[in-house]
């Protein structure tokens, strides 16, 4: 679990509301508290949802830009939180802000240029600094990420949340506001398409024997 | 055979391929990073979304006033036989005002939401408003004097039919999921919030406030980004979209062009006005005009479009004049109004063949037109 965010809080201790004493989903009380200006509550929401936001952004923008955009998304959400009428909609609401932030990123940078992770990462050397994998594995990782990104939104999002961010299907449903059924179907279909793409990339070229 | 349990919740027998992908992709996982908040938590801003959703009709909003919420959906109607079902996935219906009805059942205020099942129709009279919502989807506000039928509710496709009236949609489902049929066009959510009106004669108007919407009928497509609107007419389908802050002369010329026949002097005059009044931002309209014009007209549009927004690398004059789709898509993407691949995916996944319900759609249009006389 991510560490609690840095807060220059004017109060100490946990949020004033006890989630067990309020009706609705497990995070509804946190959202209500954050709407009332509780910094610790918003910090907890960040801790719980930043991985989801990271995954949704990773599905759309270069890895080197994702971390900063995660911060942007939450800082955009903060002043708008009070306009969220139904607090149970927070997961889907936050997901939509993340998707729009990604779209905005592309409009502001180079909207008519597609990116691929291999070239983007080569410029930053962010992945290259990892000691976990060889250069061959890093290249393959880039290719797999690009393959996932080539899938429709409904498939690439849950696949990245599952395969990259390590979230389970139930967690993905809870954090994105989707139903278990939708997430499970999309994971299954997305994985099928991904297998097909990866299978085409590794298959030997067709050719007739003499 | 793929181990679905392991993919779903990492239970059961581990799938070696999935495990390998997890290990391979681990370096892309989020690293711990603190969120630095402002010293003072912001005061509650004006409730823009609440104001929007409470209004009976959507006022004109500049793109800069786009609301935080979700992606709009395109509304896409598919007609199906009207068999009301009391079982199966249902959407929640909340009474906002008056006495909205599902069949003969009135949805009362201050009570638990009603349920709208596939095949059922939600009706609001002149004094009623309602809210339609579904867990995976978002929220749709129904204005007075409206009829909305639930057509489909699957994990990846949510469809309603707006027979008449006005809806305001704020959608957070993934792009391409939410679709609305109207008598004169199909609207597909590509990530936005928008208002859609359908008149008794079947004509309609769509105004996008966030993201963008695709409007489609019989091979004619219109894409409406935030700050823009588009009219649609029975039999003709969606017209040329335009930004609301374009000049009055421009907007009037668009309307004239859409309603004029191919070789009429009025159409030629309208096109001349469109081209002379167009700003760089109006490239939205010029892009659509390319496929709505032929021969010398199209060449005129290309010249003006290219002067305002130079075509990106890979786009040639010859290709555009021949309506090369890949080049049109490149030029569209360069406008920064929305990634067209989302639309192309929807196009490929939608049925290419007219469904039996298309005949029902035509009959319904005729009914609307007869009622309007």
Boltz contact constraints between the chains, C-beta under 6 A:
constraints:
  - contact:
      token1: [A, 2]
      token2: [B, 32]
      max_distance: 6.0
  - contact:
      token1: [A, 3]
      token2: [B, 32]
      max_distance: 6.0
  - contact:
      token1: [A, 5]
      token2: [B, 34]
      max_distance: 6.0
  - contact:
      token1: [A, 5]
      token2: [B, 35]
      max_distance: 6.0
  - contact:
      token1: [A, 6]
      token2: [B, 34]
      max_distance: 6.0
  - contact:
      token1: [A, 6]
      token2: [B, 36]
      max_distance: 6.0
  - contact:
      token1: [A, 7]
      token2: [B, 37]
      max_distance: 6.0
  - contact:
      token1: [A, 8]
      token2: [B, 39]
      max_distance: 6.0
  - contact:
      token1: [A, 37]
      token2: [B, 41]
      max_distance: 6.0
  - contact:
      token1: [A, 39]
      token2: [B, 37]
      max_distance: 6.0
  - contact:
      token1: [A, 39]
      token2: [B, 41]
      max_distance: 6.0
  - contact:
      token1: [A, 46]
      token2: [B, 35]
      max_distance: 6.0
  - contact:
      token1: [A, 51]
      token2: [B, 30]
      max_distance: 6.0
  - contact:
      token1: [A, 54]
      token2: [B, 30]
      max_distance: 6.0
  - contact:
      token1: [A, 63]
      token2: [B, 28]
      max_distance: 6.0
  - contact:
      token1: [A, 67]
      token2: [B, 33]
      max_distance: 6.0
  - contact:
      token1: [A, 74]
      token2: [B, 35]
      max_distance: 6.0
  - contact:
      token1: [A, 79]
      token2: [B, 42]
      max_distance: 6.0
  - contact:
      token1: [A, 79]
      token2: [B, 45]
      max_distance: 6.0
  - contact:
      token1: [A, 80]
      token2: [B, 68]
      max_distance: 6.0
  - contact:
      token1: [A, 82]
      token2: [B, 44]
      max_distance: 6.0
  - contact:
      token1: [A, 83]
      token2: [B, 47]
      max_distance: 6.0
  - contact:
      token1: [A, 83]
      token2: [B, 49]
      max_distance: 6.0
  - contact:
      token1: [A, 83]
      token2: [B, 50]
      max_distance: 6.0
  - contact:
      token1: [A, 85]
      token2: [B, 50]
      max_distance: 6.0
  - contact:
      token1: [A, 92]
      token2: [B, 172]
      max_distance: 6.0
  - contact:
      token1: [A, 96]
      token2: [B, 70]
      max_distance: 6.0
  - contact:
      token1: [A, 96]
      token2: [B, 71]
      max_distance: 6.0
  - contact:
      token1: [A, 96]
      token2: [B, 172]
      max_distance: 6.0
  - contact:
      token1: [A, 107]
      token2: [B, 336]
      max_distance: 6.0
  - contact:
      token1: [A, 111]
      token2: [B, 334]
      max_distance: 6.0
  - contact:
      token1: [A, 111]
      token2: [B, 336]
      max_distance: 6.0
  - contact:
      token1: [A, 112]
      token2: [B, 312]
      max_distance: 6.0
  - contact:
      token1: [A, 112]
      token2: [B, 333]
      max_distance: 6.0
  - contact:
      token1: [A, 112]
      token2: [B, 334]
      max_distance: 6.0
  - contact:
      token1: [A, 127]
      token2: [B, 27]
      max_distance: 6.0
  - contact:
      token1: [A, 130]
      token2: [B, 27]
      max_distance: 6.0
  - contact:
      token1: [A, 141]
      token2: [B, 24]
      max_distance: 6.0
  - contact:
      token1: [A, 141]
      token2: [B, 25]
      max_distance: 6.0
  - contact:
      token1: [A, 144]
      token2: [B, 24]
      max_distance: 6.0
  - contact:
      token1: [A, 152]
      token2: [B, 345]
      max_distance: 6.0
  - contact:
      token1: [A, 153]
      token2: [B, 174]
      max_distance: 6.0
  - contact:
      token1: [A, 153]
      token2: [B, 175]
      max_distance: 6.0
  - contact:
      token1: [A, 154]
      token2: [B, 156]
      max_distance: 6.0
  - contact:
      token1: [A, 154]
      token2: [B, 174]
      max_distance: 6.0
  - contact:
      token1: [A, 163]
      token2: [B, 21]
      max_distance: 6.0
  - contact:
      token1: [A, 163]
      token2: [B, 22]
      max_distance: 6.0
  - contact:
      token1: [A, 163]
      token2: [B, 25]
      max_distance: 6.0
  - contact:
      token1: [A, 164]
      token2: [B, 25]
      max_distance: 6.0
  - contact:
      token1: [A, 164]
      token2: [B, 28]
      max_distance: 6.0
  - contact:
      token1: [A, 164]
      token2: [B, 29]
      max_distance: 6.0
  - contact:
      token1: [A, 165]
      token2: [B, 29]
      max_distance: 6.0
  - contact:
      token1: [A, 168]
      token2: [B, 9]
      max_distance: 6.0
  - contact:
      token1: [A, 168]
      token2: [B, 10]
      max_distance: 6.0
  - contact:
      token1: [A, 169]
      token2: [B, 8]
      max_distance: 6.0
  - contact:
      token1: [A, 169]
      token2: [B, 9]
      max_distance: 6.0
  - contact:
      token1: [A, 178]
      token2: [B, 136]
      max_distance: 6.0
  - contact:
      token1: [A, 179]
      token2: [B, 135]
      max_distance: 6.0
  - contact:
      token1: [A, 179]
      token2: [B, 136]
      max_distance: 6.0
  - contact:
      token1: [A, 181]
      token2: [B, 155]
      max_distance: 6.0
  - contact:
      token1: [A, 182]
      token2: [B, 136]
      max_distance: 6.0
  - contact:
      token1: [A, 182]
      token2: [B, 155]
      max_distance: 6.0
  - contact:
      token1: [A, 184]
      token2: [B, 8]
      max_distance: 6.0
  - contact:
      token1: [A, 185]
      token2: [B, 155]
      max_distance: 6.0
  - contact:
      token1: [A, 187]
      token2: [B, 7]
      max_distance: 6.0
  - contact:
      token1: [A, 188]
      token2: [B, 4]
      max_distance: 6.0
  - contact:
      token1: [A, 191]
      token2: [B, 7]
      max_distance: 6.0
